[in-house]
Amino acid sequence: MTPAGSAQAAKPTAADLDLSSVEWRRTSYTGGNNNCAEYGRAGDFIVWRDSKRPEQEPLVYTKAEVKALLDGVRAGELDYLLD
């Protein structure tokens, strides 16, 4: 359960954000099977979706969450997911 005063409690869902002006960008590597992710900025949040299903609600992340993910990737902390 998330404490009411935490940053997580204040994070909106995609339905709460105006996605009409998001400039979606697509990852460049698909592995040859068209598995692309699309991402963009919606105000102070980063939104992420499956390029094959753009009509589905995207995931919403804070900048700190994305930074932590990228730092973990750079450090090799997620390599086990691809084994």
N, C-alpha and C positions, 0 to 999 in steps of 0.2 A: 504494500500500500504506500502511495506517495504522500508525504506530508503536505498539507495545504499550502504552506509557505515556500515550498521548494520551487526551483526554476522549472522542474519537470511539470508541475501542476499548471504553470503559466503557459506552457508551450501549446500552441493551437494545433488543431487538425487541419488537413488540407481544405476541408469544407469551410473553415473559418477564414481562409486566406483568399485574396483576389489573385487568381492564377491567370487572368486574362492577359496580363502584361509580362508574364514570365518568358524570358528568352531561353528556350530549351536548347541545350547542347547535347550532342550524342557522343558517347565514348567512341574512340576510333578503332579499338580492337574488338572484333566479334568472334574470333576463333574460327571463322569460316562458316558459322552456322547462324549468323544474323542475331546473335544474342547481345543486343546493345542495351545499355542503360542511358536514360536521358536525365539531365539534371539542370537546375536553374535556381535563381534567387527570387524569393517572394518576400520582399521587405527585408527583415533581419533574419530570415530563415532560408534554409536550403531545401529544395524539394527534389525528389528522386523518383523516377518511374521506369517501368519496362517499356521500351520503345515499341514493342509489338502490341501493347495494350494501353495506348495513351488515354483512353476513356476511363480507365480505372483511377481511383484516387491515389495520388502519389504519397510517398512517405515524407514526413517533415522532420528535419533535423536542425539543431542549432549550429552555429559556426563552431562552437567548442566541441560538439559531438563529431563533426566532420574532421576537425583538426586532429582529434584523438584517434579517429580511424586512420587517417593518412599517416600520422606518426607511427601507429602500430604496423601499418603495411610496410613503411620504410624500414622499420626495425626487424621485419621478418616475423612478427608475432602472429600473423595470420596464415603463414605458409602451410601449416598443418591442414587447413581447410581444403587445400588443393591436392593433397596426397591421396 
